[in-house]
Amino acid sequence: MEAAMEALDTFRTAEGRMIETDFRERIRQIIQLLEKVESYEPARVERIRERILNHLAMMRESEGDENRFEQEMIFYIEKLDITEEKVRLKKHCEYFLETMDSADSSGKKLGFISQEIGREINTLGSKANDVEIQKLVVLMKDELEKIKEQLSNIL
């Protein structure tokens, strides 16, 4: 009986190391994909800028409430800013890794952090308004889903 318990313990320890390695790789992939978002930012910002300039030109041609238009443009620009989501996503990924390294790490806590990672990825995707960034978001979601599958196996 004792030998069987030791064998089980050895197996579970080895399996835990494999899952830890897998989690680290997937989080690393998400961070790398997030870093790739930066390369699409200049073109994305330029397209948004062009769209705003076109709207401004149309506004000047027609008679409308210029103050209201300015308010709408400010709202529109703020709505498309993804800086906060990028920062928070990176911090959540780092926190996931820190939690794995801590002595009191638990699967439930990692599950909660992965939910936060998912929220930031989704918000990034919805606000980006860019096809190339959307492709990266899909890849991030794929990596996160694999983490969530493993977490559900652990719990």
DRENMI-270670 format. One line per 8 residues: number of its first residue (from 1); for each residue x, y, z of N, C-alpha, C. Coordinates in nm, 3 decimals, padded with zeros to 5 digits. Each point is the difference from the previous one (the first is absolute). Layout:
! residues N
NUM> X/Y/Z/X/Y/Z/X/Y/Z | ...
END
This chain:
! residues 155
1> 00.083/-00.118/00.000/-00.083/00.118/00.000/00.088/00.125/00.000 | 00.104/-00.003/00.082/00.089/00.115/00.009/00.072/00.024/-00.133 | 00.041/-00.106/-00.067/00.068/00.012/-00.129/-00.095/00.060/-00.104 | -00.126/-00.039/00.004/-00.099/00.054/-00.093/-00.022/00.148/00.025 | -00.003/00.040/00.126/-00.018/00.142/00.034/00.121/00.081/-00.044 | 00.118/-00.054/00.016/00.122/00.070/-00.046/00.001/00.012/-00.151 | -00.040/-00.104/-00.069/-00.006/00.003/-00.146/-00.101/00.105/-00.047 | -00.114/00.004/00.067/-00.101/00.099/-00.034/00.053/00.141/00.024
9> 00.065/00.019/00.112/00.058/00.129/00.034/00.105/00.042/-00.104 | 00.085/-00.092/-00.039/00.103/00.026/-00.100/-00.065/00.038/-00.133 | -00.103/-00.074/-00.039/-00.071/00.028/-00.125/-00.064/00.138/00.004 | -00.067/00.032/00.110/-00.067/00.129/00.011/00.099/00.116/00.000 | 00.114/-00.020/00.063/00.104/00.103/00.001/00.051/00.024/-00.143 | 00.025/-00.108/-00.072/00.048/00.012/-00.139/-00.106/00.066/-00.087 | -00.124/-00.040/00.019/-00.109/00.059/-00.077/-00.012/00.150/00.032 | 00.013/00.034/00.126/-00.007/00.141/00.041/00.110/00.083/-00.064
17> 00.119/-00.056/-00.008/00.112/00.072/-00.066/-00.030/00.022/-00.148 | -00.058/-00.103/-00.064/-00.033/00.013/-00.142/-00.107/00.107/-00.021 | -00.100/00.002/00.085/-00.106/00.101/-00.011/00.057/00.140/00.026 | 00.087/00.010/00.099/00.064/00.129/00.029/00.078/00.049/-00.122 | 00.076/-00.087/-00.061/00.076/00.036/-00.120/-00.093/00.045/-00.111 | -00.112/-00.072/-00.016/-00.098/00.033/-00.102/-00.061/00.139/00.027 | -00.038/00.026/00.125/-00.056/00.131/00.036/00.099/00.112/-00.031 | 00.124/-00.021/00.039/00.101/00.104/-00.023/00.017/00.028/-00.150
25> 00.001/-00.104/-00.079/00.014/00.016/-00.144/-00.120/00.074/-00.059 | -00.117/-00.033/00.044/-00.120/00.064/-00.054/-00.009/00.147/00.042 | 00.036/00.029/00.123/00.002/00.140/00.044/00.107/00.077/-00.078 | 00.114/-00.064/-00.023/00.106/00.063/-00.080/-00.052/00.030/-00.141 | -00.076/-00.093/-00.057/-00.056/00.021/-00.133/-00.096/00.118/-00.001 | -00.085/00.010/00.103/-00.095/00.112/00.008/00.076/00.132/00.007 | 00.105/00.005/00.081/00.079/00.122/00.012/00.068/00.034/-00.132 | 00.053/-00.101/-00.068/00.063/00.026/-00.130/-00.102/00.052/-00.102
33> -00.118/-00.057/00.000/-00.105/00.048/-00.091/-00.039/00.143/00.035 | -00.007/00.030/00.128/-00.031/00.135/00.044/00.107/00.098/-00.049 | 00.125/-00.041/00.006/00.108/00.086/-00.048/-00.011/00.024/-00.151 | -00.053/-00.097/-00.073/-00.019/00.017/-00.145/-00.107/00.104/-00.031 | -00.093/00.019/00.092/-00.104/00.100/-00.020/00.064/00.137/-00.025 | 00.110/00.027/00.069/00.069/00.129/-00.014/00.038/00.029/-00.145 | 00.038/-00.103/-00.074/00.042/00.023/-00.138/-00.115/00.045/-00.090 | -00.123/-00.029/00.039/-00.117/00.040/-00.079/-00.059/00.133/00.046
41> 00.045/00.048/00.112/-00.054/00.124/00.056/00.017/00.122/-00.093 | 00.118/00.025/-00.057/00.013/00.119/-00.085/-00.100/00.003/-00.116 | -00.015/-00.112/-00.069/-00.094/-00.004/-00.113/-00.144/00.015/00.049 | -00.029/-00.062/00.113/-00.134/00.009/00.059/-00.032/00.144/00.036 | 00.092/00.066/00.066/-00.019/00.139/00.041/-00.016/00.089/-00.123 | 00.076/-00.026/-00.103/-00.009/00.080/-00.122/-00.137/-00.017/-00.066 | -00.052/-00.124/-00.004/-00.133/-00.021/-00.056/-00.107/00.073/00.081 | 00.013/-00.003/00.131/-00.095/00.071/00.086/00.011/00.150/-00.026
49> 00.123/00.048/-00.010/00.023/00.142/-00.026/-00.065/00.043/-00.131 | 00.018/-00.081/-00.104/-00.060/00.031/-00.131/-00.152/00.004/00.010 | -00.057/-00.095/00.071/-00.144/-00.006/00.017/-00.050/00.127/00.071 | 00.073/00.042/00.103/-00.039/00.120/00.073/00.011/00.123/-00.089 | 00.109/00.009/-00.076/00.016/00.115/-00.089/-00.111/00.005/-00.106 | -00.039/-00.116/-00.051/-00.109/-00.005/-00.097/-00.130/00.049/00.063 | -00.024/-00.041/00.124/-00.121/00.044/00.069/00.006/00.151/00.025 | 00.117/00.049/00.035/00.014/00.145/00.020/-00.029/00.076/-00.128
57> 00.051/-00.050/-00.111/-00.024/00.065/-00.129/-00.149/00.002/-00.033 | -00.067/-00.112/00.026/-00.145/-00.006/-00.024/-00.073/00.096/00.092 | 00.045/00.012/00.121/-00.063/00.089/00.097/00.011/00.144/-00.045 | 00.114/00.036/-00.053/00.020/00.138/-00.044/-00.088/00.033/-00.120 | -00.030/-00.103/-00.083/-00.084/00.021/-00.117/-00.146/00.018/00.037 | -00.041/-00.068/00.103/-00.140/00.010/00.041/-00.010/00.090/00.123 | -00.120/00.044/00.024/-00.020/00.082/00.119/-00.046/-00.091/00.112 | 00.075/00.000/00.107/-00.035/-00.082/00.114/00.057/00.060/00.126
65> -00.030/-00.061/00.109/00.049/00.046/00.129/00.146/-00.045/00.016 | 00.092/00.095/-00.015/00.142/-00.034/00.005/00.043/-00.047/00.138 | -00.056/00.055/00.105/00.033/-00.046/00.136/-00.042/-00.145/00.020 | -00.119/-00.033/-00.045/-00.048/-00.138/00.012/00.092/-00.095/-00.078 | 00.039/00.045/-00.119/00.089/-00.082/-00.082/00.133/-00.024/00.071 | 00.056/00.104/00.060/00.126/-00.014/00.073/-00.015/-00.098/00.116 | -00.112/00.008/00.071/-00.025/-00.093/00.110/-00.004/-00.144/-00.051 | -00.069/-00.019/-00.112/-00.011/-00.134/-00.058/00.138/-00.053/-00.042
73> 00.082/00.089/-00.056/00.133/-00.041/-00.046/00.088/-00.039/00.119 | -00.009/00.075/00.108/00.078/-00.033/00.120/-00.044/-00.136/00.054 | -00.131/-00.021/00.006/-00.053/-00.129/00.046/00.050/-00.113/-00.090 | -00.004/00.023/-00.131/00.042/-00.100/-00.098/00.148/-00.034/00.017 | 00.083/00.100/00.017/00.144/-00.020/00.016/00.028/-00.078/00.128 | -00.065/00.038/00.110/00.020/-00.071/00.127/-00.047/-00.144/-00.009 | -00.107/-00.021/-00.072/-00.056/-00.135/-00.015/00.098/-00.093/-00.072 | 00.079/00.053/-00.089/00.091/-00.081/-00.080/00.141/-00.011/00.060
81> 00.025/00.068/00.110/00.132/-00.007/00.063/00.015/-00.134/00.072 | 00.103/-00.078/-00.036/00.019/-00.134/00.057/00.119/-00.006/00.095 | 00.055/00.113/00.034/00.118/00.003/00.087/-00.027/-00.067/00.134 | -00.110/00.035/00.062/-00.033/-00.055/00.132/-00.015/-00.152/-00.006 | -00.064/-00.050/-00.104/-00.019/-00.144/-00.013/00.132/-00.073/-00.018 | 00.091/00.060/-00.077/00.131/-00.063/-00.021/00.077/-00.007/00.130 | -00.001/00.108/00.076/00.072/00.004/00.127/-00.059/-00.101/00.098 | -00.132/-00.001/00.011/-00.065/-00.091/00.095/00.018/-00.146/-00.040
89> -00.005/-00.030/-00.129/00.020/-00.138/-00.045/00.140/-00.048/00.037 | 00.098/00.085/-00.023/00.137/-00.038/00.034/00.014/-00.022/00.150 | -00.058/00.088/00.079/00.007/-00.013/00.147/-00.069/-00.128/00.047 | -00.115/-00.032/-00.059/-00.070/-00.123/00.039/00.084/-00.124/-00.035 | 00.066/00.003/-00.114/00.087/-00.113/-00.038/00.115/-00.013/00.098 | 00.060/00.111/00.035/00.109/-00.003/00.098/-00.049/-00.050/00.135 | -00.119/00.042/00.040/-00.057/-00.044/00.128/-00.029/-00.150/-00.003 | -00.044/-00.051/-00.114/-00.024/-00.144/-00.015/00.129/-00.076/00.028
97> 00.110/00.046/-00.060/00.130/-00.066/00.021/00.047/00.014/00.145 | -00.019/00.119/00.059/00.038/00.020/00.140/-00.079/-00.093/00.092 | -00.127/-00.015/-00.028/-00.086/-00.086/00.081/00.046/-00.144/-00.010 | 00.039/-00.043/-00.119/00.050/-00.137/-00.015/00.127/-00.020/00.082 | 00.081/00.105/00.012/00.126/-00.010/00.074/-00.019/00.006/00.151 | -00.115/00.050/00.045/-00.018/00.016/00.144/-00.032/-00.134/00.066 | 00.034/-00.008/00.126/-00.020/-00.124/00.076/-00.149/-00.030/00.020 | -00.083/00.102/00.007/-00.142/-00.021/00.023/-00.083/00.006/-00.129
105> 00.063/-00.033/-00.111/-00.069/00.001/-00.129/-00.113/-00.102/00.001 | -00.112/00.039/-00.061/-00.111/-00.093/-00.010/-00.062/00.007/-00.138 | -00.060/-00.110/-00.040/-00.065/-00.006/-00.131/-00.114/00.100/-00.012 | -00.074/00.019/00.110/-00.112/00.096/-00.004/00.050/00.141/-00.025 | 00.107/00.037/00.067/00.055/00.135/-00.019/00.048/00.017/-00.144 | 00.066/-00.101/-00.053/00.044/00.007/-00.140/-00.121/00.009/-00.093 | -00.108/-00.066/00.037/-00.123/00.009/-00.078/-00.055/00.142/-00.003 | 00.000/00.065/00.116/-00.048/00.138/00.006/00.089/00.092/-00.083
113> 00.129/-00.019/00.009/00.093/00.084/-00.077/-00.020/-00.024/-00.150 | -00.021/-00.125/-00.038/-00.022/-00.030/-00.142/-00.129/00.065/-00.050 | -00.101/00.012/00.086/-00.122/00.071/-00.039/00.031/00.147/-00.028 | 00.083/00.060/00.083/00.039/00.140/-00.021/00.080/00.015/-00.129 | 00.088/-00.095/-00.025/00.077/00.002/-00.125/-00.098/-00.004/-00.118 | -00.099/-00.086/00.009/-00.100/-00.012/-00.106/-00.077/00.128/-00.022 | -00.037/00.067/00.108/-00.072/00.127/-00.013/00.083/00.104/-00.074 | 00.126/00.007/00.036/00.086/00.100/-00.066/00.021/-00.034/-00.147
121> 00.018/-00.128/-00.030/00.015/-00.041/-00.140/-00.126/00.037/-00.079 | -00.117/-00.030/00.056/-00.126/00.031/-00.068/-00.017/00.150/-00.021 | 00.030/00.079/00.102/-00.014/00.145/-00.013/00.099/00.054/-00.102 | 00.121/-00.051/00.003/00.100/00.040/-00.099/-00.052/-00.027/-00.141 | -00.056/-00.118/-00.020/-00.053/-00.036/-00.131/-00.116/00.087/-00.044 | -00.090/00.031/00.092/-00.116/00.079/-00.038/00.035/00.146/-00.025 | 00.099/00.052/00.070/00.037/00.140/-00.016/00.100/00.023/-00.115 | 00.075/-00.103/-00.035/00.108/00.019/-00.097/-00.051/00.045/-00.135
129> -00.111/-00.057/-00.045/-00.056/00.041/-00.129/00.105/-00.014/-00.111 | 00.072/-00.112/00.001/00.109/-00.023/-00.096/00.009/-00.149/-00.027 | 00.001/-00.037/-00.126/-00.001/-00.142/-00.039/00.125/-00.073/00.049 | 00.116/00.060/-00.014/00.124/-00.066/00.040/00.006/-00.021/00.152 | -00.046/00.098/00.073/-00.003/-00.014/00.146/-00.103/-00.106/00.038 | -00.111/-00.004/-00.072/-00.102/-00.103/00.027/00.057/-00.140/-00.017 | 00.085/-00.018/-00.100/00.064/-00.131/-00.021/00.086/-00.037/00.121 | 00.073/00.096/00.052/00.083/-00.024/00.118/-00.087/-00.032/00.121
137> -00.112/00.068/00.011/-00.093/-00.023/00.111/-00.053/-00.143/-00.005 | -00.032/-00.048/-00.119/-00.049/-00.138/-00.014/00.107/-00.099/00.047 | 00.125/00.026/-00.036/00.109/-00.088/00.044/00.018/00.006/00.152 | -00.015/00.121/00.058/00.009/00.013/00.146/-00.112/-00.079/00.067 | -00.120/00.011/-00.055/-00.114/-00.072/00.056/00.022/-00.151/-00.007 | 00.060/-00.045/-00.107/00.028/-00.143/-00.016/00.095/-00.048/00.110 | 00.105/00.076/00.025/00.095/-00.035/00.106/-00.068/00.000/00.136 | -00.082/00.100/00.023/-00.069/00.010/00.129/-00.098/-00.116/00.018
145> -00.069/-00.039/-00.106/-00.093/-00.113/00.011/00.073/-00.128/00.039 | 00.119/-00.017/-00.050/00.079/-00.119/00.036/00.038/00.004/00.148 | 00.031/00.119/00.049/00.029/00.015/00.144/-00.125/-00.035/00.081 | -00.114/00.053/-00.042/-00.124/-00.024/00.074/-00.037/-00.149/00.000 | 00.024/-00.068/-00.111/-00.026/-00.144/-00.005/00.083/-00.074/00.104 | 00.128/00.034/00.005/00.089/-00.064/00.098/-00.043/00.033/00.143 | -00.038/00.125/00.023/-00.043/00.040/00.133/-00.125/-00.078/00.043 | -00.091/-00.021/-00.094/-00.120/-00.075/00.036/00.034/-00.146/00.031
153> 00.104/-00.052/-00.061/00.045/-00.137/00.032/00.062/-00.006/00.138 | 00.067/00.108/00.040/00.067/00.005/00.131/-00.104/00.007/00.110 | -00.101/00.084/-00.020/-00.102/00.020/00.103/-00.090/-00.118/-00.004
END
